[in-house]
Amino acid sequence: MSKFHLTMVSGVAMAGLLASCSGVSSFVRTADEARPATPVQFTYRAVNPQTVSIAPEGNVIWSNMAPDVVGFVVFPGSIVSSFQCEDLHPYLTKLEDGRYRSPPITGVVSERAQLPCALAPGSYDYEVWLMGEGFGEEGNGTAVPQQVLRAKIVVKGPAPSDPR
């Protein structure tokens, strides 16, 4: 290979490497700038905050602070039309009665639940079902909670556009 061709191939390779590095940099910057999920915690007696407000495209992540209890976040079936995605798995499963339930959330730090995708602006009531160790039994596709906590998600509307 001539010196000219070697220089040309090396230059193309360097340009490709620089382009891929800048792509990683912009990916990392985008991931860092992504809006973190708003935390919601629940105990035996309360959901905190009981009403959580999130921005459009925001998310919520639920954590169980009650040891020895399993919790589920449960939404009415009507919420499905407000999600901006069609596939709700693995975040929500449809129950026999038409409601949607999160996977079980225990007190283990790594076990949390979140929304499958963004919700349309509006207000959404939901429940947290508590069961286990004297809190009820889980059946196939249904659950009989011992304790039900009620809470709400408010998704703020988009910011008004500048009339200028």
N, C-alpha and C positions, 0 to 999 in steps of 0.2 A: 504494500500500500504506500502510495507516495506521501510525502510530508504534508502536502496540501490536503489530501483526503483524510489523513489522520487528524489534522487540525480541524477540518470540517466536522468529522464524526465526533470528536471531543467537544466541540462547541455545541453541537446539537444535544449531546448527552448532558452537558452542563445546563443548557437551557431547560431541558426536561426536568432535571433535578431541582433547579430553582423554582420552576413552575409547581412541582409537586410539593415542595417545602412551603411555598406561599399558600397553596391549597390547604395544607395541614394547619398553618397559622390562622387562616381565616375560619377554618372549621372550629379550632379551639376557641377563637374569639367568639364565634357564634354560640358555641356551647356555654361559654362563660357568661354570655349576655342573656342566655335563655332565662325566662322567668321561672324561679323555683316554685314548686308546689307549696300551697299554703297549708301549714300543719294544723290538724284538728286531733285532739286527744279525747279519749273517753275513759271513764272509770265506772265503778259499779252504779253510780248515781247521776252522773252528768256528762254532757258533751261540752267540750270547751275549745273554741267558742260555740255557743249554741246556734248562733247565726254567723256564718262566715261569708264575707264578701270577697269576690275575686274579680279580676279584670277579665275582659274578653280574652280568649285563648289561654286563660289561667287554668290551674288544676288544684286539686285538694288531695292531701295524703292523710289518711287516718291511722292513728297509733293507739294501741290498747295499753292503758296504764293500770289495768286491774289484773293482778296475778290470779292464776287458776280459773280464769274465765275466758271463754271464746266469744268473740264479737263478730257480728256481720253488719255491714252497711246495706240497708235495704231501701230500694226506690220503688215508687209506684210504676206500673207498666207504661203510663203516659209519658214518662221521661224519655223514652226511646226516640221519639220524634224530635227532641231537642238536642240530641247529640249530633256532632258534625262528622260522625263516622258511622258505618253500618255494622262493623264487626266489633262487638263488645267484649269478646273473649280475649284473654283469660280474666279480665277485670270484673265482669258481671255475668251471671248465669241466670237464665229465666227460670222462675219457679213455676210449679203447676198452677198456681193461682194468678199468674200473669205478672207478678212483681219480679224485680231483678235484685239479685243478692251478690255481694262481694264474696271472694274466698274467705275462709276463716282467718280472723286476726287474733293472734294470741299475744301474750305479753313479751314474746321474744322480739328483740329490737329489729331483726331483719324481716319480720312479718308485718307488713303494712298493706293497706289497700289504697287505691287511687282511682280517679275517673279514667275511663278508657280513652277519652279525647275531650276536646272543648265542648262546652254547652252553649247554646244560644243565650243571649241576654234574657234574664228573667229571674224568678224566684222558684226554688225547688225544695219542697219538704221531703225529708227522708227520716228513716228510723235506724237506730243502732240496736240490734238484738243481742242480748247477752244470754249465754247458756253454758252449761258444763259445771261439774263439781257442785251439784245442788241447784244449778240455774236452768235446768230443763234438758231436753233431749233433742237431738237432730235426727230427722227421718230422711227417707229417700225423696229428694226434690222438695220437701217441705221442712219446716222447722217450727218447733213450738218453744218460743223463747220464754224464759222466766221473767226477764226484765226487758222492757222496751223503753228506749230513750228517744225523744223526738228532737229534731234539729232542722236547720234550713241552710241552703246555699243560695246566695244572691250573686248572680253574674251581672256586673255592671254593663250598661249599654256602651257602644263605641262612643268615643269622644266626639262632640259636635265638630263638624268641619268648619274651617276658617272661612267666613263669608267674603273675605277680601278678594 
